[in-house]
Amino acid sequence: MITDYSAACGLLGGLRRNSFKEDDLSKLEGESPDFIKNLLKSCLGDDYPPKDEIDFLERALYVSCIKKTTKLLRFLAPGAREVLKALILEFDILNLKLLIRRIKLGTDSGAEMFYWGFPYLAFKDIDPSVFKDIDSLEQYLKKSPFIRGIFTKALGDLKFHKDIFYFDIRLDREYFSLLKNMSLGLDRDSSLLIQNFISVRSLIYALRLKFFQGKDSNEIRSVLNIASISNNDILSHLLSASSLEDALSVIEKGLPFLKFREKLSLDFEEDLTGVFYEQFLKRRGVNFFSMRPYLTFYLSQRYLIERIIFIMNNRLN
């Protein structure tokens, strides 16, 4: 499944050493806004945004993550490459949400807020803000069958309900379903990692619906794909939480998250000397391929960035 294992491992090591680590979170906790911005400037370099606003900083963090992840894709054989590509398709989903608001509501989101111009993304060769109507967008998406299929189903829900909320929900449900189906062909550890990731992301989605969009518990349950959340009790506790901090604590103490973290080493050097080395390299030899180190790189960055954004929202607002 991999074209050059040694080159990929070497690149992965370099990327991990120059990416966010868990101790970066402790550096940010309780610090001043200026300290946080200076740390992000040192980490993001040329990717630091032109404005110090939360939305721009969030996009810049993910742009950096996309660039690092796409460097790995050149070394992977088609099957493995498709899995990582499916993960970064999340940013095309975000593009579609911005586009529908721009087209249907006339919301002005500048070109700098879109994720475009990167290899493997649907909008790699065109600024999404040029689309003025849904027909031209649908025509362009014919080149990206995965995204077009997801978009078509979500558009059907938008036309039926006449509410962008349902468009967003259907996009995410179809995307999670795509990820789950693609994970089934991976080695067991990698498959479980993605499935627990989907559970955690679904819980975070429920959190956002409750605290940021003001949806009530019954509405959240009716629109979420409950099958993607492996423990319904956790969802019940989350929906009854009185604050954002309490809800986040429910997620982080829940079994899906603990299983996710168990498989997700946030320290590359620990991966090489610990359980990954023992189970995958030493016992099975360097020619044995597992998607796990590549998945853990991407997913650990996603997790850490999510936490950094949470800290920024508390400290910079």
Secondary structure, DSSP 8 states (H G I E B T S, - for coil): -BS-HHHHHHHHHHHHHTS--HHHHHHHTT--HHHHHHHHHHHHGGG--SS-SHHHHHHHHHHHHHHHHHHHHTTB-HHHHHHHHHHHTHHHHHHHHHHHIIIII-----GGGS--SSTTSTTTTS-GGG--SHHHHHHHGGG-HHHHHHHHHHHHHHHHH--HHHHHHHHHHHHHHHHHHHHTTS-HHHHHHHHHHHHHHHHHHHHHHHHTS---HHHHHHHS-GGGSS-HHHHHHHHT-SSHHHHHHHHHHSHHHHHHHHH--S-HHHHHHSHHIIIIIITT-TT---SHHHHHHHHHHHHHHHHHHHHHHHHH-
